[in-house]
């Protein structure tokens, strides 16, 4: 589900891109230090954004950390870099540590879902490997653990019932993300909850929009399946997603963030729409579209 909360690379200044990469690689470094090389495979853009958001809000000290990417390790942000740049400085903050822990908890439940839904033995093996660390995190973050576990349980019930209400499953995701965004019990927790709630709804519905064509064919649950059959589907979804993200952005603008604010605005106002643009363009193409046109559309969506 995750991976939609990323940057619009073309609109960032060079220094801003380097700063974002330092947080991305910092999160990867924390995951590796805490959970080994397997932790690096759980890295995602959504938790990078959360780590930067909380670090900037609380004006945390950035500790430099060496980043050394292993040969062959996928580094989507570091394309077009020379071999001399494989070892660079990453930053580590207290909130990136929190984001890494949330990243791990969500990854654990994702593997659990894959085992229950698809009987993936790879995911079952990951569940066994991650269980010990997950139990420690559940004790360390009881509120977040309760919210995530409750969310997964309710989501299964919602999907099993083939809930037609578009809001139902999206609201559940929003409620879980709200508790994840509210890292501390302080003055800003309500605003962070509001931001997390709408971000969670957007992520779930963006994922549903991305998969609706496939889910309609194979019979998998998708809240957009009924709407997908109706005229004006694309426009209705666009307006709905814009409304949700505008609420998220409104909450963000309340926060007294100065450092990295423009990078996060790039993500909230442009980056989150990259996948939507790509999916929309692909659906407009005739089936005979050539490979060259496919690549052009992908480049336009970045």
Buried (B, 14 or more C-beta within 10 A) or exposed (E): BBEBBBBBBEBBEEEBBEBBBBBBBBBBBBBBEBBEEBBBBBBBBBBBBBBBBBBBBBEBEBEEBEBEBEEEBEBEBBEEEEEEEBEBBBBBBBBBBBBBBBBBBBBBBBBBBBBBEEEBEEBBEBBEBBEEBBEEBBEEBEEBBEBBBBBBEBBEEBBEEEBEEBEBBBBBBBBBBBBBBBBEEEEBBEBBBBBBBBBBBBBBBBBBBBBBBEBBEEEEBBBBBEBBEEEEBBEBBBEBBEEBBEBBBEBBEEBEBEBBBBBBBBBBBBBBBBBBBBBBBBEEEEEEBEEEBBEEBBEEBE
